[in-house]
Amino acid sequence: MDYKYLNNMLSEMDKDLASKGMSRREAMKLAGISGAGLLMGAGTNAEASTEEAPASSAAKGRILIVGGGLAGMSTAARLTLNLKNPDITVIEPSKLSVSYQPGQTLIGAGIWDEDDIAYNRDDFVPDGVKLIEDKVIGFTPQKNFVTTAKGQKVEYDYLIVATGVQLDWESIEGLEEVGRGYSTGDNSKLLKHLEGSGVCSIYTAEGATKTWEEMQKYIAQAKSGKKTKFVFTHPATPIKCGGAPKKIMYLTNSRLKEADARENAELTFYPNGGAMFGVPEYHDAILEQFKREDFKWHYRHNLVGVELKNKIAVFDSKWQEKGEWDPVLKEYEVIAKHERIKVPYDFLHISPPMVAPREVRESDLGSAAGFVPVNKETLQHVQYKNIFAIGDVAAVPMGKTGGSVRKQYKVLVDNLIAKMEGKPLKAKYGGYTVCPLITDIGTVMLAEFDWTVKPTPSFPLDPLVERWVFWLMKVYALKPMTMYGMLSGKA
């Protein structure tokens, strides 16, 4: 990073802090002690009980959690703290299911290594919780049991669905044979298929490492004087960490500047939607950042194919045209148009479409869109009242981030215990979501919001400004808070 820029940034931060009656030392102390909590939304209104209450002895029943990632294991841990005699089983096939996925962006830019985010599932199974190392392949909610790949039939009284989402590579032409996958687990088929193509993705840990390797090749190409095209995509489906497609673009830009290669690089963002961000204030701020960094962008472009040998990305480009005048409605008809366009690239970062696992989508548990339909506030299934869902697989507006899970799992535990005790479900999830948007190596814009679709800042600073203090939180505070706070059921 440019040290002059860093000093200017620190000076501006000092001014903002002073206006709030806070020094930089005090801010850094706050960041070091509770910054991760702030980053994950600790400063917003409580949505579930945070006071320690006596563990419930009245709540009894077999609880089954399908999925042992951050959402599933955090929920299991919190349940053990709140139940006197818990009977909890987690089904999870991946040995690295609790690995710290938000760190994959940093791996993709050469800041972290895979070892920095890899954590063993078995080290985080709460005491007393039974683990079944298997994969659920069928849900039978009418009879309260699931079936697994190894032929087990596991019955339950209460079910929590925390499967996460699948990366839907097979829906992209040219990648059909890769199939679907998860961020953790075996992604060797994907990596082999993309080998030497200039195509990469940070949505798997190994893929993030490959992203850094590919990025360095094309940064060197730009440094040699050759004009180099860097292309970044955002798909038409909901995705986890919706800011990640832009984060890796910002970090690529930072590495290019660091190598004095930026003038020969063209960075272009192709989002499926018509805005940079769903919250207008953050959209406007990001747009100004794009203009400042001389990025190019084209809205309403969805990646539908890739020609690996020719290094061509194929997009479905959408727009609207004015049709004929309707004398009854007294308005012009709006005609939806689209066409396939081909975009050459040197380096292509794909944020893949994401879908609920087939076993969820094709069961009576899932909705027509595939995700688990729940009351967005209580996280209880709309049809099966002894079933709850959490995290990426839950059909709630927004909320596919670790910060959202931190709010959701407390709500879910309170409501599940209330259900077990025959009481009303009073805990409410307010839609809190946080995206620490990395805009440079050393700066983060902390985008926090909820269902009001307005900024809901936890820190007493302008949320639209990129700051070093938020970078420190992102790089140093969030991981330990997640791994040893949330996964203990306490954070």
C-alpha positions in Angstrom: 0.0 0.0 0.0 1.0 3.6 -0.6 2.3 4.9 2.7 1.3 8.4 1.9 -2.2 7.2 1.4 -2.0 5.2 4.6 -0.9 8.3 6.6 -3.7 10.3 5.0 -6.2 7.6 5.9 -5.0 7.4 9.5 -5.3 11.2 9.7 -8.8 11.1 8.5 -9.6 8.3 10.9 -8.2 10.4 13.7 -10.5 13.3 12.7 -13.6 11.0 12.7 -12.6 9.4 16.0 -12.0 12.8 17.6 -15.5 13.9 16.5 -16.8 11.0 18.5 -14.6 11.8 21.5 -12.3 8.8 20.9 -8.6 8.6 20.3 -6.9 6.1 18.0 -5.5 4.3 21.0 -9.0 3.9 22.4 -10.3 2.7 19.0 -7.5 0.2 18.7 -8.1 -1.1 22.2 -11.8 -1.5 21.3 -10.9 -3.3 18.1 -8.5 -5.6 19.9 -10.9 -6.5 22.7 -14.3 -6.5 21.0 -13.7 -5.6 17.4 -14.8 -8.9 16.1 -18.0 -8.7 18.1 -18.6 -5.3 16.6 -17.8 -6.7 13.1 -20.3 -9.4 13.7 -23.0 -7.2 14.9 -22.7 -7.1 18.7 -23.6 -3.4 18.7 -27.0 -3.9 17.2 -30.2 -4.5 19.1 -30.4 -8.0 20.7 -32.5 -10.4 18.8 -32.3 -13.3 21.3 -31.4 -13.7 24.9 -27.8 -13.0 25.6 -28.1 -13.3 29.4 -27.1 -16.5 31.0 -30.1 -18.5 32.0 -30.4 -21.7 33.9 -30.2 -24.7 31.6 -33.6 -26.1 30.8 -34.5 -29.4 32.4 -38.0 -29.4 30.9 -36.9 -29.4 27.3 -36.4 -33.0 26.3 -36.2 -34.8 22.9 -33.8 -36.1 20.3 -32.2 -33.2 18.4 -30.6 -34.0 15.0 -28.5 -31.4 13.2 -27.7 -32.1 9.6 -24.5 -30.2 8.7 -21.5 -29.7 10.9 -20.1 -26.4 9.6 -20.1 -23.1 11.4 -23.9 -22.9 11.7 -24.5 -26.5 12.7 -21.6 -26.8 15.2 -22.2 -23.4 16.8 -25.9 -24.3 17.3 -24.9 -27.7 18.8 -22.5 -26.0 21.2 -25.1 -23.4 22.3 -27.7 -26.1 22.9 -25.4 -28.0 25.2 -25.0 -24.8 27.3 -28.8 -24.3 27.5 -30.1 -27.9 28.0 -29.6 -29.9 31.2 -29.7 -33.3 29.5 -29.1 -32.7 25.8 -29.6 -35.5 23.3 -27.9 -34.1 20.2 -26.6 -35.8 17.1 -24.7 -34.1 14.3 -24.4 -35.7 10.8 -21.4 -34.3 8.8 -19.2 -36.2 6.3 -16.3 -33.6 5.9 -13.4 -33.7 8.3 -12.7 -30.0 7.7 -16.3 -28.8 7.8 -15.5 -26.1 10.4 -12.7 -24.6 8.4 -12.7 -20.8 8.3 -14.2 -20.1 4.9 -14.2 -16.2 5.1 -10.4 -16.5 5.0 -10.5 -17.9 1.4 -10.5 -14.3 0.0 -7.3 -13.6 1.8 -5.7 -16.8 0.5 -6.7 -15.8 -3.0 -4.6 -12.6 -2.7 -1.6 -14.3 -1.1 -2.2 -12.8 2.4 -3.0 -16.1 4.1 -2.3 -19.8 3.4 -4.6 -22.7 3.4 -3.2 -23.8 6.7 -4.4 -20.6 8.2 -8.0 -21.5 7.8 -8.0 -25.4 8.1 -9.6 -26.7 11.3 -10.5 -30.2 12.2 -14.2 -30.9 12.7 -13.6 -33.3 15.5 -11.8 -30.7 17.6 -15.0 -28.7 17.7 -17.6 -31.3 18.4 -19.1 -30.2 21.8 -18.9 -32.6 24.8 -21.7 -35.0 24.8 -22.7 -34.5 21.2 -22.8 -37.6 19.0 -21.2 -37.3 15.6 -22.1 -39.4 12.6 -19.5 -39.2 9.9 -21.9 -39.7 7.0 -24.0 -37.7 4.4 -27.7 -37.4 4.6 -29.2 -38.3 1.2 -32.9 -38.3 2.1 -35.3 -36.4 4.4 -38.7 -37.8 5.5 -40.1 -35.0 7.6 -43.6 -36.6 7.8 -42.1 -39.5 9.8 -39.2 -37.7 11.5 -36.2 -39.5 10.1 -33.4 -39.1 7.6 -31.4 -41.6 5.6 -27.7 -41.5 4.9 -25.4 -42.6 2.2 -24.2 -45.5 4.3 -27.7 -46.8 4.7 -28.4 -45.5 8.2 -31.9 -44.4 9.3 -31.6 -41.7 11.9 -34.8 -40.7 13.8 -35.3 -37.4 15.6 -37.9 -35.4 17.5 -36.5 -32.1 16.4 -34.4 -31.4 13.3 -32.1 -28.5 12.5 -31.0 -28.2 8.8 -27.6 -26.6 8.4 -26.3 -28.2 5.2 -25.0 -25.1 3.6 -25.2 -24.7 -0.2 -23.6 -26.4 -3.1 -21.5 -24.8 -5.8 -23.3 -25.4 -9.0 -20.5 -25.7 -11.5 -22.5 -28.0 -13.8 -24.9 -25.3 -14.7 -22.1 -23.4 -16.5 -21.5 -24.6 -20.1 -18.0 -26.0 -20.4 -17.9 -27.0 -16.8 -20.8 -29.6 -16.8 -18.5 -32.5 -16.1 -17.3 -30.9 -12.8 -20.7 -31.3 -11.3 -21.6 -29.8 -8.0 -19.4 -29.4 -4.9 -18.9 -27.8 -1.6 -16.4 -25.2 -0.3 -14.9 -28.0 1.8 -14.3 -31.5 0.7 -12.8 -33.0 -2.4 -12.7 -30.4 -5.3 -9.9 -32.2 -7.2 -12.1 -32.6 -10.3 -12.7 -28.9 -10.5 -9.1 -28.0 -10.1 -8.0 -30.5 -12.7 -10.6 -29.3 -15.2 -9.5 -25.7 -14.8 -5.7 -26.4 -14.8 -3.8 -23.9 -16.9 -7.0 -22.1 -18.2 -6.6 -18.8 -16.3 -10.0 -19.6 -14.6 -10.2 -19.8 -10.9 -12.5 -19.3 -7.9 -11.9 -18.5 -4.2 -15.0 -20.4 -3.2 -13.0 -23.5 -2.3 -9.8 -23.4 -0.1 -7.7 -25.2 -2.8 -9.3 -22.9 -5.4 -8.2 -19.9 -3.4 -4.6 -21.1 -3.5 -4.9 -21.6 -7.2 -6.4 -18.1 -7.6 -3.2 -16.6 -6.0 -1.0 -18.7 -8.3 -2.9 -17.7 -11.4 -3.1 -14.1 -10.3 0.6 -13.9 -10.0 1.1 -15.2 -13.6 -1.1 -12.5 -15.1 0.2 -9.8 -12.9 3.7 -10.7 -14.3 2.2 -10.7 -17.8 0.9 -7.1 -17.2 4.2 -6.1 -15.7 6.0 -7.3 -18.8 4.0 -4.7 -20.8 1.3 -6.9 -22.3 -2.3 -5.7 -22.0 -4.1 -8.1 -19.7 -7.8 -8.6 -19.1 -9.0 -9.6 -15.6 -12.7 -10.5 -15.5 -14.8 -11.1 -12.4 -18.4 -12.5 -12.2 -21.3 -12.5 -9.9 -24.0 -15.2 -10.6 -27.8 -15.1 -10.8 -28.4 -17.1 -7.6 -28.2 -16.1 -4.0 -24.6 -16.7 -2.8 -22.7 -16.9 0.5 -20.6 -13.9 1.1 -22.1 -11.7 -1.6 -19.2 -9.3 -1.3 -16.6 -11.8 -2.2 -16.8 -11.4 -6.0 -15.8 -7.7 -5.5 -13.3 -8.4 -2.7 -11.1 -10.5 -4.9 -11.3 -7.9 -7.6 -10.2 -5.1 -5.2 -7.3 -7.3 -3.9 -6.2 -8.2 -7.5 -6.1 -4.4 -8.1 -4.1 -3.9 -5.0 -1.5 -6.6 -6.0 -1.3 -5.1 -9.5 -0.5 -1.6 -8.1 2.0 -3.1 -5.7 3.8 -4.7 -8.8 3.6 -1.4 -10.8 1.6 -3.4 -13.4 -1.8 -1.6 -13.1 -1.5 0.5 -16.2 -1.5 -2.6 -18.4 -4.4 -4.3 -16.7 -8.1 -4.0 -17.4 -10.4 -5.1 -14.5 -14.0 -5.7 -15.4 -16.9 -6.8 -13.2 -19.9 -8.6 -14.6 -22.7 -8.8 -12.0 -26.0 -10.4 -12.8 -27.9 -7.7 -11.0 -28.5 -4.0 -11.7 -26.5 -2.6 -8.8 -23.3 -3.0 -6.9 -25.0 -3.7 -3.6 -28.6 -4.1 -2.4 -28.4 -1.2 0.0 -28.4 2.1 -1.9 -25.9 3.8 0.3 -23.4 1.0 -0.1 -24.1 0.8 -3.8 -23.2 4.5 -4.2 -20.0 4.2 -2.2 -18.8 1.2 -4.1 -19.6 2.9 -7.4 -17.4 5.8 -6.4 -14.6 3.3 -5.5 -14.9 1.6 -8.9 -14.6 5.0 -10.6 -11.6 5.9 -8.5 -9.8 2.7 -9.3 -10.7 2.8 -13.0 -12.7 -0.4 -12.9 -15.1 -1.3 -15.7 -18.5 -2.9 -15.1 -21.5 -4.2 -17.0 -24.7 -4.8 -15.1 -27.2 -7.6 -15.8 -24.6 -10.1 -17.2 -24.9 -13.6 -16.0 -22.0 -16.1 -16.8 -23.6 -19.1 -18.6 -20.5 -20.6 -20.2 -16.8 -20.6 -20.5 -14.6 -21.7 -23.5 -11.5 -22.8 -21.6 -9.3 -23.4 -24.7 -10.2 -20.1 -26.3 -10.3 -18.2 -23.1 -13.8 -16.8 -23.7 -16.4 -16.1 -21.1 -20.0 -16.4 -22.3 -22.6 -14.1 -20.6 -26.4 -13.8 -20.9 -26.8 -10.0 -21.2 -30.2 -8.7 -20.3 -31.9 -5.4 -20.8 -35.4 -3.8 -21.3 -36.9 -2.0 -24.3 -39.9 0.2 -24.7 -42.7 -1.6 -26.5 -46.0 -0.4 -27.9 -48.3 2.0 -26.1 -51.1 0.4 -24.1 -54.2 2.6 -24.4 -56.0 0.8 -21.5 -53.1 0.9 -19.0 -51.9 4.2 -20.5 -48.3 3.2 -20.5 -45.7 1.6 -22.8 -45.2 -2.1 -22.7 -41.8 -3.2 -21.3 -40.1 -5.9 -23.4 -37.4 -8.0 -21.8 -34.5 -8.7 -24.1 -31.4 -10.7 -23.8 -28.5 -12.0 -25.9 -25.4 -14.1 -25.4 -22.2 -12.2 -25.6 -18.6 -13.5 -25.6 -15.9 -11.8 -23.6 -12.2 -12.6 -24.0 -10.2 -12.9 -20.8 -6.7 -13.6 -19.6 -7.7 -14.1 -15.9 -11.3 -15.1 -15.1 -12.5 -15.3 -11.5 -15.9 -17.2 -11.3 -18.2 -16.8 -8.4 -20.3 -19.9 -9.2 -24.1 -20.2 -8.9 -25.1 -21.7 -5.6 -28.1 -24.0 -4.8 -29.5 -26.0 -2.0 -28.2 -29.6 -1.9 -30.3 -31.9 -4.1 -31.3 -34.0 -1.1 -32.9 -30.8 0.4 -34.3 -29.4 -2.9 -35.9 -32.7 -4.0 -37.4 -33.5 -0.6 -40.7 -32.3 1.0 -38.4 -30.2 3.2 -37.4 -27.8 0.5 -39.4 -25.1 -1.3 -39.9 -24.7 -5.0 -36.7 -22.6 -5.1 -34.9 -25.4 -3.3 -34.0 -23.7 0.0 -35.7 -24.6 3.3 -38.8 -22.4 3.8 -38.8 -21.0 7.3 -40.4 -18.1 9.1 -37.7 -15.4 8.5 -37.8 -14.3 12.2 -38.2 -17.5 14.1 -36.3 -19.8 11.7 -39.0 -22.4 12.1 -40.1 -24.4 9.1 -43.4 -23.1 7.7 -45.0 -26.6 7.5 -43.1 -28.9 9.9 -43.0 -27.2 13.2 -40.4 -29.4 14.8 -37.9 -28.4 12.1 -35.7 -25.4 11.9 -33.1 -24.2 9.4 -30.1 -21.9 9.7 -27.4 -20.4 7.6 -27.0 -20.6 3.8 -29.7 -23.2 3.3 -32.4 -21.3 5.1 -34.8 -19.4 2.8 -34.5 -16.0 4.4 -34.0 -12.7 2.7 -30.2 -12.0 2.6 -28.3 -13.5 5.5 -25.8 -15.8 3.9 -22.8 -14.7 6.0 -21.1 -15.7 9.2 -22.3 -12.5 10.8 -25.9 -13.5 10.1 -25.3 -17.0 11.5 -24.0 -15.4 14.7 -27.4 -13.7 15.1 -29.4 -16.7 13.8 -28.0 -19.5 16.0 -29.0 -17.7 19.2 -32.5 -17.1 17.9 -32.8 -20.7 16.8 -31.7 -22.1 20.1 -34.0 -19.9 22.1 -36.9 -20.9 19.9 -36.2 -24.6 19.7 -36.0 -24.8 23.5 -39.3 -22.8 23.7 -40.9 -25.3 21.3 -39.6 -28.2 23.3 -41.1 -26.6 26.4 -44.4 -25.9 24.7 -44.0 -22.2 24.9 -44.4 -19.5 22.3 -41.4 -18.7 20.0 -40.5 -15.2 21.1 -36.9 -14.8 19.8 -36.8 -12.9 16.5 -34.0 -12.7 13.8 -34.0 -9.1 12.5 -32.1 -9.9 9.3 -28.8 -8.6 10.4 -26.0 -9.1 7.8 -22.5 -7.9 7.7 -20.0 -7.7 4.8 -16.5 -6.6 5.6 -15.8 -5.3 2.0 -12.0 -5.4 1.5 -11.2 -2.5 -0.9 -7.4 -2.7 -0.6 -4.7 -4.5 1.3 -5.2 -2.4 4.4 -8.7 -1.1 4.1 -12.2 -2.4 4.6 -15.6 -0.8 4.3 -17.8 -2.4 6.9 -21.3 -2.9 5.3 -23.8 -3.8 8.0 -27.5 -3.8 7.3 -30.8 -5.7 8.0 -34.3 -6.0 6.5 -34.7 -2.3 6.6 -32.2 -2.2 3.8 -30.4 0.6 5.5 -26.9 0.8 7.0 -26.9 -0.4 10.6 -23.4 0.5 11.8 -22.0 -1.0 15.0 -19.0 1.2 15.1 -19.2 5.0 15.8 -17.8 5.9 12.4 -19.2 6.6 9.0 -20.0 3.2 7.6 -19.4 4.3 4.0 -15.7 5.1 4.5 -12.9 2.5 4.0 -10.9 2.1 7.2 -7.7 0.5 8.4 -9.3 -0.3 11.8 -11.8 -2.5 10.0 -9.0 -4.2 8.1 -7.4 -5.1 11.5 -10.7 -6.6 12.6 -11.1 -8.6 9.4 -7.5 -10.0 9.4 -6.8 -10.4 13.1 -10.0 -10.5 15.2 -12.7 -12.3 13.2 -11.2 -15.7 13.0 -10.5 -16.3 16.7 -13.9 -14.8 17.5 -15.5 -17.3 15.1 -13.5 -20.4 15.9 -13.3 -20.0 19.7 -16.3 -17.8 20.3 -19.2 -18.9 18.0 -18.1 -22.5 17.9 -18.1 -22.6 21.7 -21.7 -21.4 21.6 -20.9 -18.2 23.5 -20.1 -15.4 21.1 
